[in-house]
Amino acid sequence: MTTDSSLAIGISDVEAAAARIKGHAVHTPLLNNARLDERLGAKVFLKAENLQHIGAFKFRGAYNTLAALDPDVRARGVVAWSSGNHAQAVAYAAALFGTKAVIVMPADAPQAKIENTKRLGAEVRLYDRWTESREGIGLAIAEERGCVVVPPYDHPHVIAGQGTTGLEMIEQAAELSTTFDDVLVPASGGGLVAGVSTAFAGKSPGTKVWGVEPQDFNDTGRSFESGRLETVDPDARSICDALLTQTPGKLTFPINRRNLAGMLAVTDDEALTAVAFTFNALKLVVEPGGSVGLAALLAGKLDVAGKTVGVVLSGGNIDAPMLARALDQNR
């Protein structure tokens, strides 16, 4: 688990991001639960990024990216595309800096995410995720208005900002006089897991970091096997709306291929089981995409008996009907 100059970021970039976001991002708790430990036969710590600003880790990368911009450039406004969590993060970060944000969002995103993005002051442009290109729409808006593009994952400052999640986990574990044997991180375009794995490669190289994807959106896992960027079947669907990227990022993939121990995949029902478990056992609200790391553990996808394990709960922006579905299926 090493990094080199051919990769988009290194540990120094994550440390610089931590300095930029300090006092602005929530230093989220690292939680342990006796019931979970007993069930898995391991010591499990959950990084509760569902308690981050806007309910997801995405604020870290968004704020770091805007903070790194020249003030004159930032004042022209920003544009981003996202299914919801990055949308809200960019909207909130832009509001904190007093600049305008335009967010391109799929029309079928959870209504709560769309409404909250608007509430945070952003202009929302809806699109059909199956027939339109969000990147094309966003780039056209940026050119027309002179805005700066803040990509959801494939950007050095975004990746480094997300990596502060891992840096905090390492520091929090040290305060408890422990280190992680394994860490599981949700993966979509790969920004979060690339940043987290960079932090661990630099500060805790003995820890194995695993990415976790929805079963039908396992583009990174298949890309690892083939050695080239694979895409998702256009007919694939998943309730993990935060993890529906079609292909790994060009910057994130080399980092993840270098740093990760491997990729795991979970079904929608396994994700719902994890949503219900966090609600019932930990009194936490986590969205399906944010729960896939825990879902992999609960489903036995990784042998962690006797180990110390970290899991990133990456977001908690779930609609009430989806939460009710998870609880109903797991009574």
C-alpha positions, 0 to 999 in steps of 0.5 A: 500500500504505497503511493507515488508521483504517478498518482493524483494525490499523496498523504501530504495532500490529505493533510493539507485538506485536513488543515483547510477543512478544520473548524468547518467540517464535523469531526465525526465520531468513531462508534463501537457497538457491543451487539455488532461486535458480538455478532461478528466476533470482531471489534468494529468501529463505525465512522459516522459520516452520516452525521457530517454536514448535509448528512454525508462525507461529501462536504469534506471534498466540496469544501476543500475544493472551494477553499483551494480556489483563488477567491476571484475564480470562486466568486464566479460561481460553481457547477456540479453534477450529483445524485444528491450528496455531492449536490448538497455538499457543493451547495452548502460549501458555496453558501459558506463562501458566498458564491452561487452554485448550479447543481445538475441532478437526476430527476429520480434522485430522492426528493429529500436530496433535491429539496435540500439542495434547493434549500441550501441556495443552489439552482437545480437543473434536473435531467434524465439519468438514463437518456441525458449526460449530466457531465455534458449539461454541467460543462455547457452551463460552466462554459455559458456562465463562466463557473468552475466545475466541482466534479463529484469524485475525479478531482485531486482536491475532492479526493484529498478532502474525502481522505480526511475521513480516513485520517480522522479514523487513524487518529481516533483509533490511536486515541483508543490505543488500537489500529485497524486490520481492515477498513471497508469503504463505500465505492462509486466513482471512487473518490472516498475510497481513494482518499481514505486508502491514501490516508491509510497507505501513508499513516497505517500501511498495515491496514487493508482497505476494501471498497464496497459496491452494489452488486449490479454496479460493480464497475470498479471490481470488474475493472480490477479484474480486467485492468481497464475501466469497465462500465455498468450495464445500462439496464442495471438498477439499485436502491443505492442511489449514492453509488450509481456511477457508470464507470470508475474515475480516471484519477481514482482508479489508479489510486484504488488499484494501487492501494486497495486489498480488493473490492466487495459487492452487496445486494440491495436486500443486504444494504437494507438489512444494514440500514435496519441494523444501524437504526435498530441497534445503533439508533442511526439513520443511514442510507442504503449506499452509505451502509454497504460497508456494514452490509458486507460485514453482516452478510459475511463477505469478509472474514473479520473474526478476531480483528479490529475493523473500521467501517465508513457509514458514508451518508444518511440521506434516506427518504422515509419510504425507503427507511420504512421498507428497510425496517419492514423487510427486517422485522 
